[in-house]
Amino acid sequence: MGSINIKVEYPHPREKVWRAITTPEAIAAWLMENDFEPEVGHKFTLRTDPQPGFDGIVHCEVLELVEPEKLSFSWRGGPIDTIATFELHPTEKGTELTFMQSGFKGVKSNLTRLILKSGSKKMYHELLPAVLDRMDEDGTLRDAPPKEACDERGLWRVLVKLFAPILGKKPERKI
């Protein structure tokens, strides 16, 4: 069984990082459009453009919520059915975020893990820090993201297109 494990330190207080991973507007700015609510049992979706082998919808349910320390939710979309977990720990310089996504089983699921892992590095090392830099202490985003940041969220789309044939899905043909 495969997993994704990412650990990053941000020069921001834990409460601010917590808001960036639990506020729908902030999540949309660094990950995907969503209808997230920070409530155990809440079912929500993450949405992006459909691609071959993926309808663009990730079905999720909040499994654990310990403010401002831990968020865990199910992540089901395409060939994967996993658990995504964020843990936040205060450090001398700010906050350490640990992201874990586990439960990848089988060839297609683990190929998807490679796609997600590749995109995750950019998300947690560039996109989320950019959101944190433009977020007020109350969680309000000060301005629209730069165009290049929006384009970078498209990295998910590009990676899925590249790996769709490997995952056994072919692009739809128009007749």
C-alpha positions as CSV (number, residue, x, y, z in Angstrom):
1,M,0.0,0.0,0.0
2,G,1.5,3.3,-1.1
3,S,1.3,6.8,0.4
4,I,2.3,10.4,-0.1
5,N,4.1,12.1,2.8
6,I,5.1,15.7,2.6
7,K,6.6,17.8,5.4
8,V,6.9,21.6,5.0
9,E,7.7,24.4,7.5
10,Y,6.0,27.8,6.9
11,P,6.9,31.1,8.6
12,H,3.3,31.6,9.8
13,P,1.5,30.9,13.0
14,R,-0.4,27.6,13.2
15,E,-3.8,29.3,13.3
16,K,-3.2,31.0,10.0
17,V,-2.0,27.8,8.3
18,W,-5.1,26.1,9.8
19,R,-7.3,28.7,8.2
20,A,-5.6,28.1,4.8
21,I,-6.4,24.4,4.9
22,T,-10.0,24.8,6.3
23,T,-11.4,27.8,4.6
24,P,-13.2,27.1,1.3
25,E,-11.9,30.3,-0.4
26,A,-8.3,29.5,0.6
27,I,-8.6,25.8,-0.4
28,A,-9.9,27.0,-3.8
29,A,-6.9,29.3,-4.2
30,W,-4.2,26.6,-3.7
31,L,-5.9,23.2,-4.3
32,M,-9.4,23.0,-6.0
33,E,-12.8,24.6,-6.0
34,N,-14.8,23.0,-3.1
35,D,-17.8,23.1,-0.7
36,F,-15.7,22.2,2.3
37,E,-17.0,22.9,5.8
38,P,-14.9,22.2,8.9
39,E,-17.3,19.8,10.6
40,V,-16.8,16.1,11.2
41,G,-19.1,14.1,9.0
42,H,-19.5,16.8,6.4
43,K,-19.5,15.4,2.9
44,F,-17.9,17.7,0.3
45,T,-16.4,17.7,-3.1
46,L,-13.2,19.1,-4.6
47,R,-13.7,20.0,-8.3
48,T,-11.5,20.6,-11.3
49,D,-11.8,20.1,-15.0
50,P,-12.7,16.6,-16.1
51,Q,-9.9,14.7,-17.9
52,P,-9.7,11.2,-19.5
53,G,-10.2,8.7,-16.7
54,F,-11.3,11.3,-14.1
55,D,-14.6,13.2,-14.0
56,G,-13.0,16.1,-12.2
57,I,-14.7,15.4,-8.9
58,V,-13.1,14.2,-5.7
59,H,-15.7,13.0,-3.2
60,C,-14.6,13.6,0.4
61,E,-15.9,13.4,4.0
62,V,-14.4,15.0,7.0
63,L,-13.3,12.2,9.3
64,E,-11.3,14.0,12.0
65,L,-11.0,17.7,13.0
66,V,-8.9,18.9,15.9
67,E,-8.5,22.6,15.6
68,P,-5.8,23.8,14.9
69,E,-3.9,20.6,14.9
70,K,-5.3,17.9,12.6
71,L,-7.7,17.5,9.7
72,S,-8.4,14.2,8.1
73,F,-10.8,13.4,5.3
74,S,-11.6,10.6,2.8
75,W,-10.5,11.3,-0.8
76,R,-12.3,9.3,-3.5
77,G,-12.0,10.1,-7.2
78,G,-10.8,8.3,-10.3
79,P,-9.1,5.0,-9.3
80,I,-8.3,6.0,-5.7
81,D,-10.0,5.7,-2.4
82,T,-7.7,7.2,0.2
83,I,-7.4,9.2,3.4
84,A,-5.8,12.7,3.4
85,T,-4.5,14.0,6.7
86,F,-3.0,17.3,7.6
87,E,-1.1,17.8,10.9
88,L,0.1,21.1,12.1
89,H,2.9,21.6,14.7
90,P,4.2,24.9,16.0
91,T,7.9,25.5,15.6
92,E,10.3,28.2,16.6
93,K,10.1,29.7,13.1
94,G,6.3,29.2,12.5
95,T,4.4,26.0,11.7
96,E,5.3,22.6,10.4
97,L,2.6,21.0,8.1
98,T,2.7,17.3,7.5
99,F,0.5,16.0,4.7
100,M,-0.2,12.3,4.4
101,Q,-2.4,10.6,1.9
102,S,-2.6,6.9,2.4
103,G,-4.5,3.9,1.1
104,F,-3.3,3.7,-2.5
105,K,-3.9,0.0,-3.6
106,G,-3.2,-1.6,-6.9
107,V,-1.4,-0.5,-10.1
108,K,-3.8,2.2,-11.3
109,S,-4.1,3.7,-7.8
110,N,-0.3,3.8,-7.3
111,L,0.2,5.4,-10.7
112,T,-2.3,8.0,-9.6
113,R,-0.3,8.4,-6.4
114,L,2.8,9.3,-8.5
115,I,0.8,11.9,-10.4
116,L,-0.6,13.4,-7.2
117,K,2.8,13.3,-5.5
118,S,4.4,15.2,-8.4
119,G,1.7,17.9,-8.2
120,S,1.7,18.0,-4.4
121,K,5.3,19.2,-4.2
122,K,4.3,22.3,-6.1
123,M,1.1,22.8,-4.1
124,Y,2.8,22.7,-0.7
125,H,6.1,24.4,-1.6
126,E,4.7,27.2,-3.9
127,L,0.9,27.5,-4.1
128,L,0.0,27.2,-0.4
129,P,2.8,29.5,0.7
130,A,1.6,32.1,-1.8
131,V,-1.9,31.9,-0.3
132,L,-0.5,32.2,3.3
133,D,1.5,35.3,2.2
134,R,-1.6,37.1,1.0
135,M,-3.9,35.9,3.8
136,D,-4.8,38.3,6.7
137,E,-4.7,36.9,10.2
138,D,-8.5,36.5,10.2
139,G,-8.3,34.2,7.1
140,T,-9.4,36.8,4.6
141,L,-7.5,36.7,1.2
142,R,-6.4,40.2,0.4
143,D,-6.4,40.0,-3.4
144,A,-6.9,37.6,-6.3
145,P,-4.1,35.1,-7.0
146,P,-1.6,35.9,-9.7
147,K,-2.5,34.5,-13.0
148,E,0.5,32.1,-13.0
149,A,-0.8,30.6,-9.7
150,C,-4.1,29.8,-11.3
151,D,-2.3,28.3,-14.3
152,E,-0.2,26.2,-11.9
153,R,-3.3,24.6,-10.4
154,G,-3.8,23.3,-13.9
155,L,-0.8,21.2,-13.3
156,W,-3.2,18.5,-12.0
157,R,-5.0,18.6,-15.4
158,V,-1.8,18.2,-17.3
159,L,-0.5,15.4,-15.2
160,V,-3.8,13.5,-15.4
161,K,-3.8,13.9,-19.2
162,L,-0.2,12.6,-19.5
163,F,-0.9,9.6,-17.3
164,A,-4.5,8.8,-18.6
165,P,-3.2,6.2,-21.1
166,I,-1.2,4.4,-18.5
167,L,-4.2,4.3,-16.2
168,G,-6.2,2.6,-19.0
169,K,-8.3,5.5,-20.0
170,K,-8.4,7.0,-23.5
171,P,-9.4,10.5,-24.4
172,E,-13.0,10.7,-25.8
173,R,-13.1,11.0,-29.6
174,K,-15.5,13.3,-31.3
175,I,-17.1,11.8,-34.4
